[in-house]
Amino acid sequence: MFYSKLIAITQRLFCLPIVSTWGYKGKAGPAYWDCLSEDYALCGNGKQQAPIDITESIKAELPPLEFNYSPIPLLIENNGHSIQITADKAGSLKIGDNAFQLLQFHSHTPSEEAINGIRADMVIHLVHQNIQGQLAVVAVLLNVGDTPNPLIETLKVVGLPKIPGKPLQHATQIDINQLLPEDKSYYTFEGSLTTPPCTEGVKWIILKQQQSISAEQLALYHALHPENARPLQPLNDRQILSSD
């Protein structure tokens, strides 16, 4: 017992790779991501990492979010870490004069980001990119309630892929607008990807109005990826801005 603990401490101190792929548990988990590859160094020493706990914010005159999404055929995959939907033909998000093309969206349970220390039951991250290659991620927080989410209900009917593999094409159309709340007020801050390589310089947008999903819908995601949320990261010297 003593020697096994000593080995574990030594591996952590010297950052010796223990497994070859990242995950959310044990030696593949977030505490070891920076040990798994030199490319993941920011996961351990980055200063603008995400997710964070939003406890205070500064009210600012921020541009409104202009979502321009159109229905698209469903292209869905289980990538081993999350359920991901390819959405590069769905449209864009405009923030002031800056336009970002939607690339994909995926889920985390519970939500990665927290509001005053409380994480939602689930979050959908909508990942966008502009022509300069900059990323903007919109977080839609969801909690169990009486009202199921219509887009997730469509996914439930089609069936979430249970085994990691290539994206599956369906004739079924999805409308990503069904994920969005009516109130588009938001928090924003500079952060990172929440998975390896934890790249920084990502614009984060957290929608304040939380959406409802049914307990049955949440259970579908829990059955596949029950705990795929990175621990909260230090805010350091960053500011969180609020649109109202």
C-alpha positions in Angstrom: 0.0 0.0 0.0 2.8 2.4 1.0 4.8 1.7 -2.2 1.8 2.1 -4.5 1.0 5.5 -3.0 4.7 6.5 -3.3 4.7 5.5 -7.0 1.5 7.5 -7.7 2.9 10.6 -6.0 6.2 10.2 -7.9 4.3 9.9 -11.2 2.4 13.0 -10.5 5.5 15.0 -9.4 7.5 14.1 -12.5 4.5 14.1 -14.8 5.2 10.6 -16.1 2.6 9.5 -18.7 0.5 6.7 -17.3 -2.0 6.2 -20.1 -2.0 7.2 -23.7 -5.5 8.7 -24.1 -7.3 11.3 -22.0 -10.6 10.9 -20.2 -12.4 12.0 -17.0 -11.4 9.3 -14.5 -8.3 8.0 -12.7 -4.9 8.4 -14.4 -6.5 9.6 -17.6 -8.5 12.3 -15.8 -8.2 16.1 -15.8 -5.5 16.1 -13.1 -3.2 14.2 -15.4 -4.0 15.7 -18.8 -0.9 17.8 -19.0 1.2 14.6 -18.3 -0.2 12.7 -21.3 1.3 14.8 -24.1 3.5 17.8 -24.5 0.7 19.2 -26.6 -1.5 19.3 -23.5 0.9 21.4 -21.4 -1.7 24.3 -21.1 -4.0 21.9 -19.3 -1.6 22.2 -16.3 0.1 25.6 -16.6 -2.4 27.8 -18.6 -3.6 31.0 -17.0 -6.9 31.4 -18.9 -8.4 28.0 -18.5 -12.1 27.0 -18.6 -14.5 26.2 -17.1 -14.9 28.7 -14.3 -17.3 29.6 -11.5 -19.1 32.9 -12.3 -19.6 34.7 -9.0 -19.1 38.3 -9.9 -19.3 40.2 -13.2 -19.0 43.7 -14.6 -22.0 45.1 -16.4 -20.9 46.3 -19.9 -22.4 47.6 -23.1 -21.9 44.3 -25.0 -23.2 43.7 -28.6 -26.3 41.6 -28.9 -25.9 38.0 -30.0 -27.4 37.4 -33.5 -28.0 33.7 -34.1 -28.6 32.8 -37.8 -29.2 29.1 -37.7 -31.1 27.0 -40.3 -32.3 23.4 -40.0 -29.8 20.7 -41.2 -29.7 16.9 -41.5 -28.5 15.2 -38.4 -24.9 14.1 -38.4 -24.2 12.7 -34.9 -21.4 10.7 -33.2 -20.3 9.3 -29.9 -16.6 10.4 -29.9 -15.8 8.6 -26.7 -16.0 11.7 -24.5 -19.3 13.3 -25.5 -22.2 13.2 -28.0 -21.3 15.5 -30.8 -23.4 16.9 -33.7 -21.6 18.3 -36.7 -23.3 21.6 -37.7 -21.0 23.3 -40.1 -23.9 23.9 -42.6 -26.2 25.3 -39.9 -25.3 28.9 -40.0 -23.5 31.5 -37.9 -23.4 33.7 -34.9 -22.8 37.5 -35.3 -21.4 39.5 -32.3 -21.1 43.1 -33.3 -19.1 43.1 -36.5 -17.6 39.7 -35.9 -19.2 36.6 -37.6 -18.5 33.1 -36.4 -19.5 30.0 -38.3 -21.1 27.2 -36.2 -18.9 24.0 -36.4 -20.5 21.6 -34.0 -22.2 21.2 -30.6 -21.7 18.7 -27.8 -22.8 18.0 -24.3 -21.4 17.8 -20.8 -23.1 16.4 -17.7 -23.2 18.1 -15.3 -22.5 21.5 -16.8 -18.8 22.5 -16.8 -19.3 26.1 -15.9 -20.9 27.1 -12.6 -23.0 30.1 -11.5 -22.3 31.0 -7.9 -20.9 27.6 -7.3 -23.9 25.7 -8.8 -23.6 23.6 -11.9 -26.6 22.9 -14.1 -27.6 19.3 -14.8 -26.3 19.6 -18.4 -24.7 22.0 -20.8 -24.7 22.2 -24.6 -21.5 23.9 -26.0 -22.0 25.4 -29.5 -18.6 25.8 -31.0 -18.0 28.6 -33.6 -15.0 29.8 -35.6 -14.4 33.1 -37.5 -12.3 33.5 -40.6 -9.3 34.4 -38.5 -9.5 31.0 -36.9 -10.7 32.4 -33.5 -13.1 30.2 -31.5 -16.3 31.4 -29.8 -18.2 28.9 -27.6 -21.8 29.5 -26.5 -22.9 27.6 -23.4 -26.6 26.7 -23.1 -27.3 25.5 -19.5 -30.1 22.9 -19.0 -31.8 21.7 -15.8 -34.4 19.0 -15.3 -37.9 20.3 -15.4 -41.4 19.6 -16.7 -40.7 20.6 -20.2 -38.5 18.4 -22.5 -36.3 20.1 -25.0 -37.6 19.6 -28.5 -34.2 19.2 -30.2 -33.0 16.7 -27.7 -36.4 14.9 -28.0 -35.6 14.5 -31.7 -32.2 13.0 -30.8 -33.9 10.6 -28.4 -36.3 9.4 -31.1 -33.4 8.8 -33.6 -31.2 7.3 -30.8 -28.0 8.5 -29.4 -25.1 6.3 -30.6 -24.0 4.1 -27.7 -20.6 3.0 -29.1 -17.8 5.5 -30.1 -17.3 5.6 -33.8 -17.7 7.5 -37.0 -20.4 10.1 -37.4 -23.8 8.7 -38.4 -25.8 10.5 -41.0 -29.6 10.7 -40.7 -32.3 12.1 -43.0 -33.9 13.6 -39.9 -33.6 17.4 -39.8 -32.7 19.3 -36.6 -33.3 22.9 -35.8 -30.6 24.2 -33.5 -32.7 27.3 -32.7 -34.7 24.9 -30.5 -31.8 24.8 -28.0 -31.7 28.6 -27.5 -33.5 30.5 -24.8 -35.7 33.5 -25.6 -33.6 35.8 -23.5 -30.1 36.1 -25.1 -28.4 38.0 -22.2 -25.0 36.6 -21.4 -21.8 36.5 -19.6 -18.5 36.6 -21.5 -14.8 36.0 -20.7 -11.6 34.8 -22.3 -10.9 31.1 -21.7 -9.8 27.9 -23.2 -11.0 24.6 -24.6 -12.2 22.5 -21.7 -10.7 19.3 -23.2 -7.1 18.6 -24.3 -5.1 20.4 -25.7 -6.8 23.1 -23.5 -6.0 25.8 -26.1 -6.4 29.3 -24.8 -7.8 32.4 -26.6 -11.4 31.1 -26.8 -14.2 33.6 -26.4 -16.8 32.1 -24.0 -20.4 33.2 -24.0 -22.6 31.8 -21.2 -26.3 32.4 -21.8 -28.0 33.4 -18.6 -31.5 32.0 -19.2 -31.4 28.3 -18.5 -33.4 25.8 -20.5 -35.5 22.8 -19.4 -34.9 19.1 -20.2 -36.8 16.1 -19.0 -35.4 13.6 -16.5 -35.7 11.0 -19.3 -33.7 13.1 -21.7 -30.9 13.7 -19.1 -30.8 9.9 -18.3 -29.9 9.2 -22.0 -26.8 11.3 -21.7 -25.9 10.0 -18.2 -26.1 6.4 -19.5 -23.3 7.1 -22.0 -21.2 9.8 -20.4 -22.2 10.2 -16.7 -19.4 12.5 -15.6 -17.7 14.3 -18.5 -17.2 17.8 -16.9 -13.7 19.3 -16.3 -13.2 20.7 -12.7 -13.5 24.4 -12.3 -10.4 26.4 -13.1 -8.9 29.5 -11.4 -10.1 32.8 -12.7 -6.7 34.5 -12.1 -6.8 38.1 -13.3 -9.6 37.8 -15.8 -12.7 39.8 -15.9 -16.2 38.5 -16.5 -18.5 40.9 -18.4 -22.3 40.8 -18.3 -24.6 42.1 -21.0 -27.1 43.5 -18.4 
